[in-house]
Amino acid sequence: MPWKSPGPISQFPRGARASALAALVLLAGCATAADRRGTKVLIASDSTAAQYAPDRWPQMGWGMLLECSLDASVTVDNRARGGRSTRTFMAEGLFDALAEQTNPGDTVLIQFGHNDATVTKPERYVAPADYGTNLRHFIAAVREKDAQPVLLTPARSNERPLM
């Protein structure tokens, strides 16, 4: 059963509203509503986009808001997982599983960065050169499926600068 919003979008944290709005603007530029009919939007990301159970309110990822904002003919397949970097998302098979479910005409939103930059957590840290390589891998795999990759700006972290 899909998660349902507990209230109007104005009740959501400001950052989540801004991220969802940015994703909608990108999607609007990718195709018209008629072009997107019957397609899906897949999300490859970390906790900033992840689904959370209602008992975790107000914690939420922007991916939770996206489905509420799209035409009913467009489905959202949110594969985001907390604590993942580009490297761990691949190593755990999460990207391969997403790619298997990607069809021609789909849109894949890709947002990583702040976990990749966490030098103090070697289990997820990714060197800057490898970060770029991983993103290029995601892009190539999505394009191979004749789908549209969209890179989103990583969420800002107050703890450390982005790469």
Summary of the structure (lengths in Angstrom):
residues: 163
radius of gyration: 15.3
end to end distance: 37.4
largest distance: 46.3
contacts: 499
relative contact order: 0.18
helix: 40%
strand: 12%
